Amino acid sequence: MASGGHGKTQFAVQAQYLIGQFPSAELVICAGAAGSLAPELSVGDVVVGTETVKHDYRLLFATRPPPRFPGHGPSIVALRRSAQGMSGFHVAFDVIASGDENVVTSERAQAIRDQTGAACVAREGSMAARGAPFNGIGSLEIRAVTDTADKEAPQRFDANLAVAMANLAKPIAIVVGVRPKPLAYRWKEVLA
């Protein structure tokens, strides 16, 4: 595991470097916090990306839908089998919106939901989804909800990060085939 950095470009650079350092890698997992776009998701719930969509893709000279990237099928199948055994939070399998934008208004959150159909919004996932296949490996985005992508998001993020990350560790452990262990460092330092 390694910190991917903050934002799509930083994640892409760091992921590409790590893929080069570990040529036997078969999967890139982009995991972190997200703002909920779906009313059925609560703080601490986890979204496994069946698809990642780049919501901030803007073409001025052509009309095309935003790029969409499928999640790693075998990992999704394994998580679907195991998800019911996880307690204390809900695991959703849905679309995750990706873009270099802090979504902090209800209006913007609804616009992204309408545009993409995504259940949550985060930043770096589209770069994992774009870069991994470039290297011939799979990609999966998994996010834990910290807030509802509204004006209270900055405060809710800080208050809910520890709970969300503890929940996020469980499905990641299933994908990588290890038993989750307590996290021994502060997430703020990792996300900085």
Secondary structure, 3 states (H helix, E strand, C coil): CCCCCCCHHHHHHHHHHHHHHCCCCCEEEEEEEEEECCCCCCCCCEEEEEEEEECCCCCCCCCCCCCEEECCHHHHHHHHHHHCCCCCCCEEEEEEEECCCCCCCHHHHHHHHHHHCCCEEECCHHHHHHHHHHCCCEEEEEEEEEECCCCCHHHHHHHHHHHHHHHHHHHHHHHHCCCCCCCCCCHHHHHC
